[in-house]
Amino acid sequence: MRKNYIYAILSIALVIGIVGYFAIDTTEQAPVEDKEQLTATGVYWSYTGETGPEQWMNVNSNYEACGRGELQSPINIEIKETADQQEAVKLAEQISLNYDQAIFAVENNGHTIEANSTTLENSLLINDKEYKLTGIHFHSPSEHQLNGQYFDMEAHLYHESEEGKLAVIGLFIQSGEENQILAEMWDEIPTDGKEAAKILKNPVDLQLLLPEQKSVYQYVGSLTAPPCTEGVNWFILEQPIEMSDKQINRFSSIFLQNNRPIQELNGRDVYKFNLN
């Protein structure tokens, strides 16, 4: 009986030792690629310096598109150089917006303020394929340009299909009246990446967030941050929305500059039509 007890104790100790060994080994051998998952206290890529946009492709082997891609974002949109209007009309007929309200969880991911939707009920329909709204990211100043001009900020509303295809609605933001739709979200902005995500008490009315005039510029591009994945369907609204100087300054006090430089168009077509 005593032998069995001793054997049991030794067995437990041996198991604990093996588990401890592999836990330590896994931590010590963590690959370099995991660094981009770090929070604001140790971000691996950045918007300036040695890990800035010009070096993104060298930061990680998975970021090669950031330097060698041909369909990269953001771009400068020249209003007078949009593509064939008949083709734009065909595109407009294939697209519809299904927006209502959504509760968001707000966090600081070290690169931007990210508002993740707690529901997948809002969507963008493209040629009968549903792209569900997953979240909103913000950039200061804007990433895209209109006729060579930047705006104070830009919001990106991300959508994803079941197959993992991406579509993004871009909203230019300019200084003006306080944005009441985003007021609670702005009050809850985490100042650093150590803070846990904050779930808003009230829903954001996405229809009211968008401008009244929904003329958009559509083109095929990429994510504007690593890994710069291409094949993203972009819809940039021409009419900006407004935020107060106080709201804009609150964001820029956390992220002074988190926009990627303008990328080459490389012969891509940009279409203009109204979003339904």
C-alpha positions as CSV (number, residue, x, y, z in Angstrom):
1,M,0.0,0.0,0.0
2,R,2.8,2.4,0.9
3,K,4.7,1.5,-2.3
4,N,1.7,2.3,-4.4
5,Y,1.4,5.7,-2.6
6,I,5.0,6.5,-3.2
7,Y,4.7,5.4,-6.9
8,A,1.7,7.7,-7.3
9,I,3.5,10.7,-5.8
10,L,6.5,10.0,-8.1
11,S,4.3,9.7,-11.1
12,I,2.6,13.0,-10.4
13,A,5.9,14.8,-9.9
14,L,7.2,13.3,-13.2
15,V,4.1,14.5,-15.1
16,I,4.4,18.0,-13.6
17,G,8.1,18.1,-14.5
18,I,7.5,17.2,-18.1
19,V,4.7,19.7,-18.5
20,G,6.8,22.4,-16.9
21,Y,9.7,21.6,-19.2
22,F,7.6,21.8,-22.4
23,A,5.9,25.0,-21.2
24,I,9.3,26.7,-20.6
25,D,10.7,25.3,-23.9
26,T,7.7,26.6,-25.9
27,T,8.1,30.1,-24.5
28,E,11.8,30.3,-25.1
29,Q,11.4,29.0,-28.7
30,A,8.6,31.3,-29.6
31,P,9.1,32.3,-33.3
32,V,9.9,35.8,-34.4
33,E,6.7,35.8,-36.3
34,D,4.7,36.0,-33.1
35,K,6.1,39.5,-32.3
36,E,3.4,41.2,-34.4
37,Q,0.9,40.0,-31.9
38,L,2.4,42.2,-29.2
39,T,0.4,45.1,-27.7
40,A,1.3,48.8,-27.5
41,T,4.1,48.0,-25.0
42,G,6.1,46.2,-27.7
43,V,4.7,46.6,-31.2
44,Y,6.8,44.9,-33.8
45,W,5.9,46.9,-36.8
46,S,5.2,50.6,-36.7
47,Y,4.4,53.7,-38.8
48,T,7.8,55.3,-38.4
49,G,11.5,54.5,-38.2
50,E,13.2,51.1,-38.7
51,T,9.9,49.1,-38.5
52,G,7.9,51.7,-40.5
53,P,6.1,51.2,-43.8
54,E,9.2,51.1,-46.0
55,Q,10.5,48.2,-44.0
56,W,7.3,46.2,-43.4
57,M,8.2,43.6,-45.9
58,N,11.5,43.0,-44.1
59,V,9.9,42.8,-40.6
60,N,8.2,39.4,-41.4
61,S,8.3,37.0,-44.3
62,N,4.5,37.1,-44.3
63,Y,4.5,40.8,-45.1
64,E,6.1,40.5,-48.6
65,A,3.0,42.0,-50.2
66,C,3.7,45.3,-48.4
67,G,6.8,45.8,-50.5
68,R,6.2,43.8,-53.7
69,G,2.4,43.9,-54.1
70,E,0.9,45.6,-57.2
71,L,-2.6,46.2,-55.7
72,Q,-1.7,48.1,-52.6
73,S,-3.7,50.6,-50.5
74,P,-4.2,53.5,-49.8
75,I,-4.3,55.4,-53.0
76,N,-4.9,59.0,-54.2
77,I,-8.3,59.2,-55.9
78,E,-8.4,61.7,-58.7
79,I,-12.1,62.6,-59.2
80,K,-11.7,63.4,-62.9
81,E,-10.0,60.1,-63.6
82,T,-12.6,57.7,-62.6
83,A,-13.4,54.8,-65.0
84,D,-16.2,54.2,-67.5
85,Q,-19.5,55.3,-66.1
86,Q,-21.5,52.5,-67.7
87,E,-19.4,49.9,-65.8
88,A,-19.9,51.9,-62.6
89,V,-23.6,51.7,-63.0
90,K,-23.4,47.9,-63.4
91,L,-21.3,47.7,-60.2
92,A,-23.8,49.9,-58.3
93,E,-26.6,47.5,-59.2
94,Q,-24.7,44.6,-57.6
95,I,-24.1,46.3,-54.2
96,S,-26.4,47.1,-51.3
97,L,-25.9,48.1,-47.7
98,N,-27.7,46.4,-44.8
99,Y,-26.9,48.6,-41.8
100,D,-28.8,49.1,-38.5
101,Q,-27.4,49.2,-35.0
102,A,-24.6,47.4,-33.3
103,I,-22.9,47.3,-29.9
104,F,-19.1,47.6,-30.1
105,A,-16.2,46.5,-27.9
106,V,-13.5,49.2,-28.0
107,E,-9.8,48.5,-27.6
108,N,-6.3,49.9,-28.3
109,N,-4.4,47.3,-30.3
110,G,-1.1,49.2,-30.3
111,H,-1.6,50.5,-33.8
112,T,-5.1,52.0,-33.8
113,I,-8.3,52.2,-31.9
114,E,-10.3,49.2,-32.9
115,A,-14.1,48.9,-32.3
116,N,-15.2,45.2,-32.8
117,S,-18.9,44.5,-33.4
118,T,-20.5,42.2,-31.0
119,T,-23.1,41.2,-33.6
120,L,-22.8,40.0,-37.2
121,E,-26.2,41.3,-38.3
122,N,-24.9,44.3,-40.3
123,S,-23.6,43.6,-43.8
124,L,-22.6,44.7,-47.2
125,L,-24.1,42.7,-50.1
126,I,-21.8,42.4,-53.2
127,N,-23.2,40.5,-56.2
128,D,-25.4,38.4,-53.9
129,K,-22.5,37.6,-51.6
130,E,-22.8,38.8,-47.9
131,Y,-19.9,40.5,-46.2
132,K,-20.6,40.9,-42.5
133,L,-19.4,43.9,-40.6
134,T,-16.7,42.9,-38.1
135,G,-15.4,46.2,-36.8
136,I,-14.1,49.7,-37.3
137,H,-10.5,51.0,-37.3
138,F,-9.4,54.7,-37.2
139,H,-6.4,56.5,-38.7
140,S,-5.0,60.0,-38.3
141,P,-4.5,61.7,-40.7
142,S,-6.6,60.0,-43.5
143,E,-4.9,57.2,-45.4
144,H,-6.6,57.8,-48.8
145,Q,-6.4,61.1,-50.5
146,L,-9.0,62.9,-52.6
147,N,-7.4,65.0,-55.4
148,G,-4.1,64.8,-53.5
149,Q,-5.6,66.1,-50.3
150,Y,-5.6,64.4,-46.9
151,F,-8.4,64.7,-44.3
152,D,-8.0,64.9,-40.5
153,M,-8.9,61.3,-40.0
154,E,-10.3,58.2,-41.7
155,A,-12.5,55.4,-40.4
156,H,-12.4,51.9,-42.0
157,L,-15.5,49.7,-41.6
158,Y,-14.4,46.1,-42.2
159,H,-16.6,43.4,-43.7
160,E,-15.8,39.7,-44.3
161,S,-17.5,37.0,-46.3
162,E,-17.8,33.3,-45.2
163,E,-14.8,32.6,-47.5
164,G,-12.7,35.2,-45.8
165,K,-12.9,37.8,-48.6
166,L,-12.7,41.4,-47.4
167,A,-14.6,44.6,-48.2
168,V,-13.9,47.9,-46.5
169,I,-15.9,51.1,-46.4
170,G,-13.7,54.1,-45.9
171,L,-15.1,57.3,-44.2
172,F,-13.2,60.5,-44.4
173,I,-13.4,62.6,-41.2
174,Q,-13.0,66.4,-41.1
175,S,-13.0,68.9,-38.3
176,G,-16.5,70.3,-37.6
177,E,-19.4,69.5,-35.2
178,E,-19.1,67.0,-32.4
179,N,-20.0,63.5,-33.7
180,Q,-22.8,62.4,-31.4
181,I,-22.9,58.9,-33.0
182,L,-19.4,58.2,-31.8
183,A,-19.5,60.2,-28.6
184,E,-19.7,57.2,-26.2
185,M,-17.1,55.3,-28.1
186,W,-14.7,58.3,-27.9
187,D,-15.3,58.7,-24.2
188,E,-14.2,55.0,-23.7
189,I,-11.1,55.1,-25.9
190,P,-8.3,53.2,-24.1
191,T,-5.1,55.2,-24.0
192,D,-2.8,52.2,-24.2
193,G,-2.8,48.5,-25.2
194,K,-2.7,47.2,-21.6
195,E,-6.3,48.1,-21.0
196,A,-9.0,45.5,-21.6
197,A,-11.6,46.0,-24.3
198,K,-14.5,48.1,-23.2
199,I,-18.0,47.1,-24.3
200,L,-20.2,50.2,-25.0
201,K,-23.5,50.4,-23.2
202,N,-25.4,51.9,-26.1
203,P,-25.5,50.7,-29.8
204,V,-24.0,52.7,-32.6
205,D,-26.5,53.5,-35.3
206,L,-24.5,52.7,-38.4
207,Q,-26.9,54.3,-40.8
208,L,-26.6,57.6,-39.0
209,L,-22.8,57.3,-38.9
210,L,-22.6,57.4,-42.7
211,P,-23.0,60.7,-44.6
212,E,-26.3,61.5,-46.2
213,Q,-24.8,61.6,-49.7
214,K,-23.4,58.1,-50.4
215,S,-21.3,58.6,-53.5
216,V,-18.4,56.2,-53.4
217,Y,-15.2,55.4,-55.1
218,Q,-14.6,51.7,-55.6
219,Y,-11.4,49.9,-56.4
220,V,-9.6,46.7,-55.6
221,G,-6.7,47.1,-53.2
222,S,-5.2,45.7,-50.0
223,L,-5.1,46.0,-46.2
224,T,-3.3,49.2,-45.3
225,A,-1.3,47.5,-42.6
226,P,0.7,44.3,-42.4
227,P,0.3,41.8,-43.9
228,C,-1.0,44.1,-46.7
229,T,-3.2,41.3,-48.0
230,E,-4.5,42.1,-51.6
231,G,-7.9,41.5,-53.1
232,V,-9.7,43.9,-50.7
233,N,-12.8,45.5,-52.2
234,W,-12.6,49.2,-51.2
235,F,-15.6,51.7,-51.1
236,I,-14.4,55.2,-50.2
237,L,-17.3,57.6,-49.5
238,E,-16.7,61.0,-51.1
239,Q,-18.6,63.1,-48.5
240,P,-16.7,63.3,-45.2
241,I,-18.3,63.0,-41.8
242,E,-17.4,65.4,-39.0
243,M,-15.8,65.2,-35.6
244,S,-15.0,68.0,-33.3
245,D,-11.5,69.3,-32.8
246,K,-11.7,67.9,-29.3
247,Q,-12.5,64.4,-30.6
248,I,-9.9,64.5,-33.3
249,N,-7.2,65.7,-30.8
250,R,-8.2,63.0,-28.3
251,F,-7.3,60.4,-30.9
252,S,-4.2,62.1,-32.2
253,S,-2.9,62.4,-28.6
254,I,-2.8,58.6,-28.6
255,F,-1.8,58.0,-32.2
256,L,-0.2,61.1,-33.6
257,Q,0.3,59.5,-37.0
258,N,-0.9,56.0,-38.0
259,N,-1.5,56.2,-41.7
260,R,0.3,54.4,-44.4
261,P,1.8,56.4,-47.3
262,I,0.0,56.6,-50.7
263,Q,0.6,53.6,-52.9
264,E,1.0,53.5,-56.7
265,L,-2.3,52.9,-58.6
266,N,-0.5,50.7,-61.2
267,G,-3.3,51.0,-63.8
268,R,-6.2,50.0,-61.6
269,D,-9.6,51.4,-62.4
270,V,-11.5,53.5,-59.8
271,Y,-15.3,53.6,-60.3
272,K,-17.7,56.2,-58.9
273,F,-21.4,55.4,-58.1
274,N,-23.9,55.8,-55.3
275,L,-24.1,53.2,-52.5
276,N,-27.6,52.0,-51.9
